[in-house]
Amino acid sequence: MKRDYGGVLDMAKRANGMLHGLSNHIEKQRYEFNQNGYYQTFSRNAVSSMPQLSKHAVVAAIHEMEANGYVFGKRQTGSTSQYALSIQNVIDIYQHRKLPKYRDKHSSPFVLFVVNLKGGVSKTVTTVTLAHSMRAHPAMLQHDLRILVIDLDPQASSTMFLSHTNSVGSILETAAQAMLNDLSTEQLRADFVKPTVMPGVDLMPASIDDGFVASDWDALIAEHLPGVKPSEVLRRNVIDRLASDYDFIFIDTGPHLDSFMLNAIAASDVLLTPTPPAQVDFHSTMKYLTRLPEMLERIENEGIEPRLKANIGFMSKMTAKHDHQTSQSFAREVFTRSMLDAVLPRLDGFERCGESFDTVISANPASYPGSADALRKAKHEAEMFSRAVFDRIEYIRSTL
């Protein structure tokens, strides 16, 4: 900068210090409470009630696996030791019983893009909540779902929720850079795919610098990927090369009609449209829906055939207010059979989890800053919503 411009540079330095300070505070809290991994475990009785299992089957599987040297998680309660089974323990029990995984039924990943041109409608919250909930839902553990979240929003909100240490400062190994650099599968796995606190859920992070990439996308493609269509890069250079690693891939972008959004639409099997009931937000969502055909035409004009199979609408930030119910009724008229009955309600649990860079699924009740009952309610709603999305996807795939 040639001059100070009213203190902009000093302000940026203070903001950077604040950002690292907040991040370090969260890290210290996690270390203090030994919360660097996913906290949820299951009792043996809880596992016995999961699909395709019974008490006899679980007891027999644990006995046989322990006889072969397998070590299960346990928790000491007084003088007795009780099973505290992790997600991986449960998945291994299913595998021991030779029950098929999701990948045995579907050989290719299903790509979902939570999208709306209106900001602040819970796109990111929906994305990260679905990723965690579909992986950890007791009714879905039998599938051993492998999930990847691709963050293409320069604000890096999904990165913040799923791996906040990768959301501070300038990150070089971002999803946008992976798209642009035409890397091998091995390079993508080694350098660009990051684990999250939830085992089985991975992340390709975003960075504020990605905004510059998006703004000059066509020129960058012409320079670095000659002959490649600008809106096919995500599918060609990332998703197809990681296809064997995942069952579901979620994409998160900013609320802008830019190259990242067009790439996400071109790569997606299903769009999920969060529809908030407040009048201004609802109107903006309707405007987005009117422009969606235009976006698909732009992709087609590049010579790309979109793989889109459905655009599923759902209500986000719902309450029991009369005007919210009215908006839901209007949304049903627009989406018709593509409208989910399940909603993501406006609840304190969804709002406050951001304070600790958690989802309502990964947030540990021991350190959650709000009411434990509020967190429990939000988690229940998230699980119901994720089950509804999963069931709808299974219906769509069964009709193909």
N, C-alpha and C positions, 0 to 999 in steps of 0.2 A: 504494500500500500504506500502511496506517495505521501499521504497525510493521515491524520487521526480520524477524521470524519465524525467528530462528536464523541470520541471515546470508544469507537467500535472495537478496536484491537484489544484494549484493556478489558472490555466487557467479555470478549471472546475468551481471553485467558482466564478470567474469573469463572466463566461458565464451564470451561474445560476442567478447572480444578474442582468445581462443584460436582460435575458429572463423575469424575473419578472418585471423589470422596463418598458420594452416595453409593456407588458400585462397591467400593471397598467395605462400606458399612454393612451392606447386604451379605457380602462374602464372609465377613467376620461373624455375623449372626448365624449363618449356615454352619460355619465351622464350630462355633460355640455349642450349638444344639445338635451337632453331628447330623446335619441334614444335607449332605452332599449327594445323597441318592434318593430315590423314590421311597417314601415312608410306608406306603400301604403294604400290609401283609394280611394273609388269610388264615383262619384257623382250619383245622382239618374238617370240622363240621361244615364250615362255610364252603369249602371246596366240594364237599359231598353233595351240596345242593345245586352245583353248577350243571349246565346241560350235558347230558350223556354220561353223567357220573352218578355214583351212589356211595353210601358209606362203606359198603362192602368192597366196592371197586377201588376206592381211594385207599382204604386200609391195606388191601392186598398189594396195590401198586407200590405204596410206600415201603411195605415190608420187603418186597422183591427188589426194589431199587436200592434200599439200604444194604441188603445182603450182597449186592454187587458193588458196594463201596460208594454209592451216591450219598452226599451229605445234604440234608435238608436244613432250612433255617429253623431255629428254635429260640424260645424266649423263656428266661428263668422267672418263675413266679413262686416266691418263697423257696421251699425246698424241692419243688417239682419243676419239671421242664415240659413246656408245651410247644407244639409245632407253631411256627410263625412262617407260613409259606409265602415266598415271593412270587411275583408274576412268572419268573422263569421256572420256579419249582412247579407251579401249576401247569405251565406249558409242557414241561418234561413229563408230568404225569399223563397228560393227554397223549404225548408221543409214545410213552411206554405202553399205553393201551392201544396203540396203532390206529388212532383216530385221525382222519385226514385233516390237513391244514387248508387254509384258504387258497394257497398257491397250488394245491393239488386239484382244485376245482377250476381256478382261473389262472391261466399261464401268463397273462400280461397285466401290468398295473392299471388301475383305474384312476384317472386324473380329474380332480375337482378344483374348481376355481370359484372362490367366494368373491363376488364382484358387484359393484355398484358405483356409479359415477358420483354419488353423494358421499362425502366424507362423514365420519362419526356415526355410522350406522351399524357398527359392530362387526365389520368384515374381519378384522384381525382377531378379535375375541372369538368369533365363530370358528375361524381357521384353527387356532391353537387349541381351543376347547375340543373340537372334533378330533384333532390329531391325538390328544392325550386320552380322551374318553373312549374312542374306538379301540385304542390299544389296551386300556386297562379295565374296560367294562367286564364285569364277571361273566356276562352272557356271551362275550366275544373272545374270551381267552382261548377257547377251543380252536379258534382260527389262527392264532399266533400271527396277528397282523403286523406286517412290517411297513412302517409309514415314514414318508419323507415330506418335509415342509420346505418349499422353495420360496424364499423371501425376495421379492423384487420391488419392494417398497423402499425407496431411499431413506425413509424415516426409520426403517429397521424395527418396526414394532413387534413383528413376530419373532425376530431375533432376540429382542429384549425379553419377551415372555419365556422363550424356550432355552436360550443360552445367553444370558445377559452380558457375560464377559466378552462375547463377540459383538456386542452392540455399542461398545464404548470406543470412541476414536475412529480412525480410518482403518478399515479392514481390507486387505488386498485380495483375500481368497473369498470372493463373493459369488453369488449365483450369476450376476451379470457378467463378471469376468470369466466365469466358467463357460458361459454361452459364447463369449467373444473369442476365446482363445483356442477353441476346437481341440479339446484335450481328450486323451484316452480314458477309458473306463477306469483304469488303474490310477491315473492322475486325479480324476474326480474323487475317487474313494479316499485317496491318501491325503489330499490337500484341501478339498472343498466341502466334503461332507463332514459335519460335526455332530457328535453325539449330544443328546440332551439328558436332562435329569431322569426322563422316562425311558427305561430300557426298551429298545425296539422302535423308538421315534428319533429320527435324525433330522438335521437342519442344514440347508445351504443358506448361509447368512447374507444379509444386505448391509450396505454402508451408505452414508450420506453422499459419498463420491459417485455412487451409481446414478445419481440424478444427472450428472454431466454426461455419462454414457448414454442414457436414454435420450437426451436432447440432441445428440449428434449421431444417432443410431445408424441411419442410412449410409452416411459417409464412412462410418467405422466398418460397417459390413462390406461396403465396396472395397475398402482398403485391406481388411484382414480376412474376409471370407468371400472372395470374388466368385460370382456364380450362385451364391446361396441367397434364397429369398429372405428378405428382412424379417418376415413374420413366422418363418419355420425354424428359426435358430434354436429356440428353447426345446422344441420337440426333437430336432435332429442332433444337437450337440450335448444335451443333458438327459432328457427323459428316456430316449431310446437307448442310450448307452448305460443307463442305470436300471433298465427295465427288469432285469433278473433279480435285483436286490429288494424290490418293494412290491407291496400289494396295493397300496394307496399312495398317491402323490397329491398333496395340497399346494396350491399356488396362492400367494398373497402379493398384491400390487397396490400402489397408491391409487387414489380416486381420480386418475387422469387418463384421458384418451391419448395414450402415447404408445410407443413401440413395445414396451413391456406388457401393457394390457392386450395389445393385438397378438403378441406371441403367446400369452396365457390363454386367450380365447382359442387360438388356432391349435393349441396343444391339448385342450380339455375334452373330456368325455361328457362332463356335466358341469353346468353353471349353477351355483347356488346364489340366489338373490335375497339378501337380508332386506326386509321391508319394514322400516320403523313406522309406527302409527301416527306420530305427530304430524300435523298437516303439512308443514313446510318440507319435512323429510319425505313424507309420503308422495307429495307432488314431485319432488326431485327424483324419486325412484321411478315414478311413471315416465318422467322425461328420459331417464336412462333406458327404460324398456323400449321407448319409441326410437331410440338411436341404435339399439342393438342390431337390427337388420343392416344398418349402414356399416357397422363395424365388420360384420360377416361378409358384406359385399367387398369391402376393402381387402379382406384376406383372400377372397375368391379372385379378385382382380390381379393379385400377385401370382395366380396360378396354383394356389393352395386349396385343397378341399378340406374344410373343417371336419373334425370327427365328432362334432357335438351331437349328443343324443337326447338331451333334455335341458330345460332351464327350470329349476325347481325354486319356487318362491316359499319364503317362510317369514313369519313376523318376528322381528327383533325388538328389544326394549319394550315389550308388552306389559301393560297393567290391566286391571279390571275396569278402568274408566270407560264410560259409555262411548266417548269419541274414539277410543282405541278399538273397541269392539266394532264400531262402524267402519273404521279403516280396514280391519281384518275382513269384514264382509265385502268391501270394495275390492280388496286384493284377491279374494276368491273368485270374483267375477272376471278378473284379468287373467289369473293363472289357471283357472278352472281345475282340471285334474292334476296339474303340476304344482298345486299348493299343498304344502305339508300342514297337517293338523297340529303337529308339535311346534312349539314356539320357544324362543329364548327370551325369558321375561326380564324386566328391569328389576334386578335384585342387588342388594348391597354386596353380596358375595362376589359377584362379577366385577364390581367397581373396585373393591378394596384389595383384590388379589394383585392388582398392578403395583401396589405399594411394596410388595416383596418379590416382584418379577416372577409371579407364579400364575398358573391357571387354577381354576377351582378344583381341578383334579389333582394337581401336583402340590397344592398348598397344604402344609402340615398344620393340623389343628393346634398343635403345641406352640406354634409361633405365629399363627395367623393373627393379624392385628385387630380383627373385629370379633363379632360374636360367633362362637362355635356353631350355634344353631343356624345362623345365617349362612355360614359356609356349607353346612350339611344340606340345607335346602337348595342352595345354588348347585351343589354337586349332583343332587338328585335330579334337578331339572336338566342339567347338562347330560346326564346319562340317559334320560328319557329322550332327549333331543337327538343324541348321537345314535341311539337305537333306531329311531324313526328314519334318520338319514340312511343308515346302513340297510334297513329293510327296503327302502325305496330304491336304493342302488341295486340290491339283489333282484328286485322286481324288474328293473330296467334291463339288467344283464340277462335275465331269463327270457326276455322277449326278443333279444337280438338274433 
